[in-house]
Amino acid sequence: SLDLESYRNWNQKNSIVIVQIEHIKGVENLQSIIDVDGIDGLIVGPYDLSASLGHPGDFEHSSVQDAFQTIKTTIKNSPKPWGYHVVDPNVEAALDKLNQGYTFLAFGVDFLFFSINCREKISLLKKEIIDYK
C-alpha cells in the first residue's frame, strides 16, 4: 500500500497532461497549444467541437470537416500523441481514426454501451418469447 508521500511522488513522476480540443478556438490555436511546455498529448472531442461551430453532431458539415482537416494536418506535423473520442462504440469508426493518424482513442461512453446492450437483450428476449409460443 502507498502512503500519501509515496503516492505524491509517484504521481509527480508518472502523470501526463492530455488537452481536449473541443472548441473551434482550440483548433484555431492548435500550434500554440501544442507548443505549451508540459502538454503531453491532445484529444479531439468531436461532438463539442461540432457544437462550437453551430452544427452539433453534423460531422459532414463543411465547417466541421474543415476543422477536422486542420486537426489532421496538424497531427502529421506534431511529435505529440493525438487522440480522438469515438463516442458511438463503432469498431470501424475507431479503426478509421487510427488510419487517419490518431495514436490513441477514447471509445464509447457508458450510457451508450448500456443502452446498446439493453436493446440487444430485449430484442433477444422478444425473439425467444415468440419462438417459445
C-alpha positions as a Markdown table, in Angstrom:
| # | Residue | x | y | z |
|---|---|---|---|---|
| 1 | Ser | 0.0 | 0.0 | 0.0 |
| 2 | Leu | 1.2 | 3.5 | -0.8 |
| 3 | Asp | 1.4 | 6.2 | 1.8 |
| 4 | Leu | 0.5 | 9.8 | 0.8 |
| 5 | Glu | 4.0 | 10.9 | 0.2 |
| 6 | Ser | 4.9 | 7.9 | -1.9 |
| 7 | Tyr | 1.7 | 8.4 | -3.9 |
| 8 | Arg | 2.5 | 12.1 | -4.4 |
| 9 | Asn | 6.0 | 11.3 | -5.6 |
| 10 | Trp | 4.7 | 8.6 | -8.0 |
| 11 | Asn | 2.0 | 11.0 | -9.3 |
| 12 | Gln | 4.6 | 13.7 | -10.0 |
| 13 | Lys | 6.7 | 11.3 | -12.0 |
| 14 | Asn | 4.0 | 9.5 | -13.9 |
| 15 | Ser | 1.2 | 11.9 | -14.6 |
| 16 | Ile | 0.6 | 13.2 | -18.0 |
| 17 | Val | -1.4 | 16.1 | -19.3 |
| 18 | Ile | -3.8 | 15.5 | -22.2 |
| 19 | Val | -5.5 | 18.6 | -23.5 |
| 20 | Gln | -9.0 | 18.3 | -25.0 |
| 21 | Ile | -9.7 | 20.1 | -28.3 |
| 22 | Glu | -13.5 | 20.6 | -28.1 |
| 23 | His | -14.0 | 24.1 | -29.5 |
| 24 | Ile | -13.1 | 25.8 | -32.7 |
| 25 | Lys | -10.9 | 28.2 | -30.7 |
| 26 | Gly | -8.8 | 25.2 | -29.8 |
| 27 | Val | -8.5 | 24.3 | -33.5 |
| 28 | Glu | -7.6 | 27.9 | -34.4 |
| 29 | Asn | -4.9 | 27.9 | -31.8 |
| 30 | Leu | -3.6 | 24.3 | -32.2 |
| 31 | Gln | 0.1 | 25.1 | -32.7 |
| 32 | Ser | 0.2 | 27.5 | -29.7 |
| 33 | Ile | -1.5 | 24.7 | -27.6 |
| 34 | Ile | 0.9 | 22.1 | -28.8 |
| 35 | Asp | 3.9 | 24.3 | -28.0 |
| 36 | Val | 2.9 | 24.7 | -24.4 |
| 37 | Asp | 5.6 | 23.0 | -22.2 |
| 38 | Gly | 4.1 | 20.2 | -20.1 |
| 39 | Ile | 1.4 | 19.2 | -22.5 |
| 40 | Asp | 1.9 | 15.6 | -23.3 |
| 41 | Gly | -0.9 | 15.0 | -25.9 |
| 42 | Leu | -4.2 | 16.1 | -27.2 |
| 43 | Ile | -7.6 | 14.5 | -27.8 |
| 44 | Val | -10.4 | 15.7 | -30.0 |
| 45 | Gly | -14.0 | 15.8 | -28.7 |
| 46 | Pro | -16.0 | 15.8 | -31.9 |
| 47 | Tyr | -19.4 | 16.5 | -30.6 |
| 48 | Asp | -18.4 | 19.5 | -28.6 |
| 49 | Leu | -16.3 | 20.7 | -31.5 |
| 50 | Ser | -19.1 | 20.4 | -34.0 |
| 51 | Ala | -21.4 | 22.2 | -31.5 |
| 52 | Ser | -19.0 | 25.1 | -31.2 |
| 53 | Leu | -19.4 | 25.5 | -34.9 |
| 54 | Gly | -23.2 | 25.6 | -34.7 |
| 55 | His | -23.6 | 22.1 | -36.1 |
| 56 | Pro | -23.8 | 19.7 | -33.2 |
| 57 | Gly | -23.2 | 16.1 | -34.3 |
| 58 | Asp | -23.2 | 17.0 | -38.0 |
| 59 | Phe | -19.7 | 15.8 | -38.8 |
| 60 | Glu | -20.3 | 16.1 | -42.5 |
| 61 | His | -21.0 | 19.8 | -42.5 |
| 62 | Ser | -18.3 | 21.7 | -44.4 |
| 63 | Ser | -17.1 | 23.9 | -41.4 |
| 64 | Val | -16.8 | 20.8 | -39.2 |
| 65 | Gln | -14.9 | 19.0 | -42.0 |
| 66 | Asp | -12.6 | 22.0 | -42.3 |
| 67 | Ala | -11.9 | 21.8 | -38.6 |
| 68 | Phe | -11.2 | 18.1 | -38.8 |
| 69 | Gln | -8.9 | 18.7 | -41.8 |
| 70 | Thr | -6.9 | 21.3 | -39.8 |
| 71 | Ile | -6.5 | 18.8 | -37.0 |
| 72 | Lys | -5.4 | 16.0 | -39.3 |
| 73 | Thr | -2.8 | 18.3 | -40.9 |
| 74 | Thr | -1.5 | 19.3 | -37.5 |
| 75 | Ile | -1.3 | 15.7 | -36.3 |
| 76 | Lys | 1.1 | 14.9 | -39.2 |
| 77 | Asn | 3.4 | 17.7 | -38.1 |
| 78 | Ser | 3.2 | 17.1 | -34.3 |
| 79 | Pro | 5.5 | 14.9 | -32.3 |
| 80 | Lys | 2.9 | 14.6 | -29.6 |
| 81 | Pro | 0.3 | 11.8 | -29.4 |
| 82 | Trp | -3.2 | 12.7 | -30.7 |
| 83 | Gly | -6.4 | 11.0 | -29.6 |
| 84 | Tyr | -10.0 | 11.1 | -30.8 |
| 85 | His | -13.2 | 10.3 | -28.8 |
| 86 | Val | -15.2 | 7.8 | -30.9 |
| 87 | Val | -18.4 | 8.4 | -29.0 |
| 88 | Asp | -20.6 | 5.8 | -30.8 |
| 89 | Pro | -18.8 | 2.5 | -30.0 |
| 90 | Asn | -18.3 | 1.6 | -33.6 |
| 91 | Val | -15.2 | -0.5 | -34.3 |
| 92 | Glu | -14.9 | 0.6 | -38.0 |
| 93 | Ala | -15.1 | 4.3 | -37.0 |
| 94 | Ala | -12.3 | 3.7 | -34.4 |
| 95 | Leu | -10.1 | 1.9 | -36.9 |
| 96 | Asp | -10.7 | 4.8 | -39.4 |
| 97 | Lys | -9.4 | 7.3 | -36.8 |
| 98 | Leu | -6.3 | 5.2 | -36.3 |
| 99 | Asn | -5.8 | 5.1 | -40.1 |
| 100 | Gln | -6.1 | 8.9 | -40.1 |
| 101 | Gly | -3.1 | 9.2 | -37.8 |
| 102 | Tyr | -4.7 | 9.4 | -34.3 |
| 103 | Thr | -2.5 | 7.4 | -31.9 |
| 104 | Phe | -5.0 | 6.7 | -29.1 |
| 105 | Leu | -8.8 | 6.6 | -28.7 |
| 106 | Ala | -11.5 | 7.1 | -26.2 |
| 107 | Phe | -14.1 | 4.6 | -27.2 |
| 108 | Gly | -17.8 | 4.9 | -26.4 |
| 109 | Val | -19.5 | 6.2 | -23.3 |
| 110 | Asp | -21.1 | 4.2 | -20.5 |
| 111 | Phe | -24.7 | 5.1 | -21.3 |
| 112 | Leu | -24.3 | 4.0 | -25.0 |
| 113 | Phe | -22.7 | 0.7 | -24.0 |
| 114 | Phe | -25.6 | 0.2 | -21.6 |
| 115 | Ser | -28.3 | 1.2 | -24.0 |
| 116 | Ile | -26.9 | -1.0 | -26.8 |
| 117 | Asn | -26.6 | -4.0 | -24.5 |
| 118 | Cys | -30.2 | -3.4 | -23.2 |
| 119 | Arg | -31.6 | -3.2 | -26.8 |
| 120 | Glu | -29.8 | -6.4 | -27.8 |
| 121 | Lys | -31.0 | -8.3 | -24.8 |
| 122 | Ile | -34.6 | -7.1 | -25.1 |
| 123 | Ser | -34.6 | -8.0 | -28.8 |
| 124 | Leu | -33.2 | -11.4 | -28.0 |
| 125 | Leu | -35.8 | -11.9 | -25.3 |
| 126 | Lys | -38.7 | -10.9 | -27.6 |
| 127 | Lys | -37.4 | -13.4 | -30.2 |
| 128 | Glu | -37.2 | -16.1 | -27.6 |
| 129 | Ile | -40.7 | -15.4 | -26.4 |
| 130 | Ile | -42.1 | -15.5 | -29.9 |
| 131 | Asp | -40.2 | -18.8 | -30.5 |
| 132 | Tyr | -41.5 | -20.2 | -27.2 |
| 133 | Lys | -45.1 | -19.6 | -28.1 |
